[in-house]
């Protein structure tokens, strides 16, 4: 089915509603097999990718996967190859001005973006369009919370040497990076970003307090964690944690978080 073409004038099938659940069409036929009904208005991640078969991957297991199955959020991979040029559905070309590698074409990506966003708001504050690239702004917890507060987002999983700058400028694409390293593609980064974001959505994790006490939630790295047995290999759980004094426990955890942050990530502190 990858040979199936796309044109701007193709008819769009309306979204069907079944009470609180909705089912929508997708550009990739695999969704006909793995498509899950979702709660109407559920937060949705759309991923424009050359490897749609990689999804849901890790997003399909554990609490995030259960929430996906339950329709609390939705995942829609969009196969970029469908929108390619010519007989072989080419999506890239050589860099203008010369150089190594290949560059994703603006016209091909433009068609994919328009298809992916045909049924969503154009307000980037409510529905960000994100390109995962090493040169982007570094992803952090505050950004994850911002994305979680949106209606959904569209991700472009990069490949090759990058994406034609004209597409980035035309569609006001936000560039995001997981860190100062390079990967062979943006799909693993996309899954990581989605995971960090979806878990902040109401009802996805069983205990909302767990997200409030994690690393970065208050600008600090997380304090050390302990559990049973009380003594292991001669090492004991700190006495304060078994004292039953919640005030002392809170103070100890805060002090530990500050100490660890100062040692490992001083850039997170506002010390004058």
C-alpha positions as CSV (number, residue, x, y, z in Angstrom):
1,X,0.0,0.0,0.0
2,X,3.0,2.3,0.1
3,X,2.5,3.0,-3.6
4,X,-0.8,4.7,-2.8
5,X,-0.5,8.4,-3.8
6,X,-1.7,11.5,-2.2
7,X,-3.1,14.7,-3.7
8,X,-4.3,17.9,-2.1
9,X,-7.7,17.3,-3.5
10,X,-8.2,13.8,-2.0
11,X,-11.5,13.5,-0.3
12,X,-11.2,13.4,3.5
13,X,-13.4,11.0,5.4
14,X,-15.1,12.7,8.3
15,X,-14.3,11.6,11.8
16,X,-16.9,9.2,13.2
17,X,-18.1,9.6,16.7
18,X,-19.3,6.8,19.0
19,X,-20.5,8.5,22.1
20,X,-17.3,9.4,24.1
21,X,-15.1,7.6,21.6
22,X,-13.9,8.6,18.1
23,X,-12.2,6.8,15.3
24,X,-10.4,8.8,12.5
25,X,-8.8,7.9,9.3
26,X,-5.0,7.7,8.9
27,X,-2.5,7.9,6.0
28,X,-0.9,4.6,7.1
29,X,-2.8,1.3,6.5
30,X,-1.1,-0.4,9.5
31,X,-3.5,1.6,11.7
32,X,-6.3,-0.4,10.2
33,X,-4.9,-3.3,12.1
34,X,-3.7,-1.6,15.3
35,X,-6.1,1.3,15.5
36,X,-7.5,1.8,19.0
37,X,-10.7,3.7,19.7
38,X,-10.0,6.8,21.8
39,X,-12.0,9.0,24.1
40,X,-13.4,12.0,22.3
41,X,-11.1,15.0,22.7
42,X,-8.2,12.7,23.9
43,X,-4.7,14.2,23.7
44,X,-3.2,13.0,20.4
45,X,0.4,12.6,19.1
46,X,0.9,12.5,15.4
47,X,4.3,11.4,14.1
48,X,5.5,12.0,10.6
49,X,8.0,9.3,10.1
50,X,9.8,7.0,7.5
51,X,9.4,4.0,9.8
52,X,5.7,4.0,11.0
53,X,6.1,0.3,11.8
54,X,8.3,1.4,14.8
55,X,5.2,2.6,16.6
56,X,3.9,2.3,19.2
57,X,7.1,0.6,20.4
58,X,7.7,1.3,24.1
59,X,4.6,3.6,24.0
60,X,2.5,0.4,23.8
61,X,3.6,-1.1,27.1
62,X,3.2,-0.4,30.8
63,X,1.1,2.5,32.1
64,X,1.5,4.6,29.0
65,X,0.5,1.6,26.8
66,X,-2.5,0.9,29.0
67,X,-3.7,4.5,28.8
68,X,-3.3,4.2,25.0
69,X,-5.4,1.1,24.9
70,X,-8.0,2.7,27.1
71,X,-8.3,5.7,24.7
72,X,-6.9,8.2,27.2
73,X,-4.5,9.4,24.5
74,X,-4.0,8.6,20.9
75,X,-1.1,7.9,18.6
76,X,-1.2,8.4,14.8
77,X,2.0,7.6,12.8
78,X,1.9,9.2,9.3
79,X,4.1,7.5,6.7
80,X,6.2,10.2,5.0
81,X,7.0,7.9,2.1
82,X,3.4,8.0,0.8
83,X,3.9,11.7,0.0
84,X,7.2,11.2,-1.9
85,X,8.0,12.2,-5.4
86,X,8.0,10.0,-8.5
87,X,7.8,6.2,-9.0
88,X,10.0,5.5,-6.0
89,X,8.4,8.0,-3.7
90,X,11.6,9.9,-3.0
91,X,11.5,12.1,0.1
92,X,15.0,13.6,0.0
93,X,17.5,15.1,-2.3
94,X,21.1,16.4,-2.3
95,X,22.0,19.5,-0.3
96,X,21.9,22.8,-2.2
97,X,25.5,24.1,-2.4
98,X,26.9,20.6,-2.1
99,X,28.0,18.5,0.8
100,X,27.5,15.0,2.2
101,X,24.2,13.3,2.9
102,X,20.6,14.0,1.8
103,X,18.0,16.5,2.9
104,X,14.3,16.0,3.4
105,X,12.4,17.9,0.7
106,X,10.2,20.8,1.7
107,X,7.4,19.9,-0.8
108,X,7.2,16.3,0.4
109,X,7.2,17.3,4.0
110,X,4.6,20.0,3.3
111,X,2.2,17.5,1.9
112,X,2.7,15.2,4.9
113,X,2.2,18.1,7.4
114,X,-1.0,19.3,5.7
115,X,-2.4,15.8,5.8
116,X,-1.4,15.2,9.4
117,X,-2.9,18.5,10.5
118,X,-6.0,18.5,8.3
119,X,-8.3,18.0,11.4
120,X,-6.5,20.0,14.1
121,X,-6.3,23.6,15.1
122,X,-3.7,25.8,13.4
123,X,-3.0,27.5,16.7
124,X,0.5,26.5,17.6
125,X,-0.1,27.3,21.3
126,X,-2.7,24.5,21.3
127,X,-1.2,22.1,18.8
128,X,2.6,22.5,18.4
129,X,4.4,21.3,15.3
130,X,7.8,19.9,16.4
131,X,10.9,18.9,14.5
132,X,13.3,16.7,16.4
133,X,16.8,17.8,15.6
134,X,20.1,18.1,17.5
135,X,20.1,21.9,16.9
136,X,16.8,22.4,18.6
137,X,16.1,23.8,22.0
138,X,16.8,21.2,24.7
139,X,13.7,19.3,25.9
140,X,13.0,19.6,29.6
141,X,10.3,19.0,32.1
142,X,8.8,22.4,31.7
143,X,8.5,21.8,27.9
144,X,6.9,18.4,28.6
145,X,4.3,20.1,30.8
146,X,3.6,22.7,28.2
147,X,3.0,20.0,25.6
148,X,0.8,18.0,28.0
149,X,-1.4,21.1,28.5
150,X,-2.0,21.3,24.7
151,X,-4.7,19.5,22.8
152,X,-2.0,17.4,21.1
153,X,1.1,17.8,18.9
154,X,2.6,16.8,15.6
155,X,6.1,15.5,15.6
156,X,8.5,15.2,12.6
157,X,11.0,12.4,13.2
158,X,14.1,13.7,11.3
159,X,16.3,11.6,9.1
160,X,19.4,12.2,6.9
161,X,21.1,15.6,7.1
162,X,18.0,17.4,8.1
163,X,14.9,19.1,6.8
164,X,14.8,21.9,4.1
165,X,14.7,25.2,6.1
166,X,11.9,26.5,3.9
167,X,9.5,24.0,5.4
168,X,10.6,24.9,9.0
169,X,10.0,28.6,8.3
170,X,6.8,28.2,6.3
171,X,5.0,26.0,8.9
172,X,6.5,27.8,12.0
173,X,8.0,24.5,13.2
174,X,9.5,24.4,16.7
175,X,12.9,22.6,16.8
176,X,13.5,20.4,19.8
177,X,16.5,18.3,20.9
178,X,16.8,15.6,23.5
179,X,20.4,16.6,24.2
180,X,23.9,17.3,22.8
181,X,24.3,14.1,20.8
182,X,23.4,12.7,17.4
183,X,21.2,9.7,16.6
184,X,20.5,8.0,13.2
185,X,16.9,9.2,13.3
186,X,14.3,11.1,15.3
187,X,11.9,8.2,16.1
188,X,13.5,7.1,19.4
189,X,13.6,10.8,20.4
190,X,9.9,11.1,19.4
191,X,8.9,8.2,21.6
192,X,10.9,9.6,24.5
193,X,9.2,13.0,24.2
194,X,5.8,11.5,23.9
195,X,6.3,9.3,27.0
196,X,7.6,12.3,29.1
197,X,4.5,14.3,28.0
198,X,1.7,11.7,28.1
199,X,2.6,10.7,31.7
200,X,1.7,14.2,32.8
201,X,-1.8,14.0,31.4
202,X,-4.6,13.5,33.9
203,X,-5.5,9.9,34.5
204,X,-2.5,8.3,32.8
205,X,-0.6,7.6,36.0
206,X,-2.4,6.3,38.9
207,X,-1.0,8.7,41.5
208,X,-0.8,12.3,40.5
209,X,1.5,13.0,43.4
210,X,4.2,10.8,41.9
211,X,4.8,13.3,39.1
212,X,4.9,16.2,41.6
213,X,7.8,14.7,43.5
214,X,10.0,13.6,40.6
215,X,13.2,15.1,39.3
216,X,12.8,18.6,37.7
217,X,9.2,19.0,38.9
218,X,10.4,21.6,41.4
219,X,13.6,22.5,39.6
220,X,15.7,19.9,41.5
221,X,16.9,16.4,40.9
222,X,15.0,13.8,42.8
223,X,16.0,12.7,46.3
224,X,17.3,9.1,46.9
225,X,14.7,6.4,47.2
226,X,14.6,3.4,49.5
227,X,12.3,0.4,50.2
228,X,12.4,-3.0,51.9
229,X,14.4,-4.7,53.3
230,X,15.4,-2.4,56.1
231,X,19.0,-3.7,55.9
232,X,20.7,-5.0,52.7
233,X,24.4,-5.9,52.4
234,X,25.1,-4.0,55.6
235,X,23.4,-0.9,54.3
236,X,20.4,0.5,56.2
237,X,17.5,2.6,55.2
238,X,18.1,6.1,56.7
239,X,16.5,6.3,60.1
240,X,14.6,9.5,59.3
241,X,12.6,7.6,56.6
242,X,11.3,5.1,59.1
243,X,10.6,7.6,61.9
244,X,7.0,8.3,60.9
245,X,7.7,12.0,61.2
246,X,6.5,13.4,57.8
247,X,8.0,16.8,58.5
248,X,11.4,15.4,59.0
249,X,11.1,13.2,56.0
250,X,10.1,16.2,53.8
251,X,13.0,18.2,55.1
252,X,15.5,15.4,54.6
253,X,14.3,14.8,51.0
254,X,14.5,18.5,50.2
255,X,18.0,18.7,51.6
256,X,19.1,15.6,49.7
257,X,17.6,16.9,46.4
258,X,19.4,20.2,46.8
259,X,22.7,18.4,47.6
260,X,22.5,16.1,44.6
261,X,21.5,18.9,42.3
262,X,24.3,21.1,43.4
263,X,26.8,18.3,42.8
264,X,25.4,17.0,39.5
265,X,23.4,19.8,37.9
266,X,24.4,23.2,39.4
267,X,23.0,24.9,36.3
268,X,19.5,24.1,37.7
269,X,20.1,26.2,40.8
270,X,19.6,30.0,41.1
271,X,22.3,30.5,43.7
272,X,23.7,34.0,43.5
